[in-house]
Amino acid sequence: MWFGVTAIADYIAPQEQAEQYQDAMARRFGGLRITNEPFPDLPKTSDTPPLN
């Protein structure tokens, strides 16, 4: 959910649940821009260097 260019809320869920959330937020906050974007794939833990 966005207020201008600032994201003011986020929600991570499977696609179907994210779409339902987007629809609900769009009804509740009609004046705000609501987006539904796929979460980027995270790197495999074997591909990341260890934390020091």
N, C-alpha and C positions, 0 to 999 in steps of 0.2 A: 504494500500500500504506500502510496507516495503523497507527499505534501509538497507541491512544486517539484524540485529536483532532489528532495530529501526523502529517502525511504524511512517511513515511520513505523512499519511493522513488516515482519516476514513470517513465513510459515513453510516448513519443509514436510512434505508428505508424498505418498504415492500419487501418481498423476490424477486418478479419479477423485481422490479426496481433495487434492489441491484445486481441481476445477470446481468442486462443490464449495470449498472455502472462498474461492474467487467470486463465485456467484453470490454467496451470502454477503460478503463484504461490499460488493458492488451495489446490492440492494440497500444495505445499511448506510453506506457512505457514498451516495450518488455523485457528490461533487468532487470526489478524489479519483485519481487514476489508480486502477487496480490491475496488476499484471500477473501473469502466470508463465513463468519461465523455467525450463528444465535446469535442474541442479547439475553443475559440471561433474563429470566423472572424477573421482578422487584417485590419486596415484596409488599403485599397489605398494603396500608397506615394504616389500622387498626392493622396490625401486628408489626408496628414499634413504638418504644417509642417516646414520644414527645421531641422536641429539647428544651434544657434549655438555 
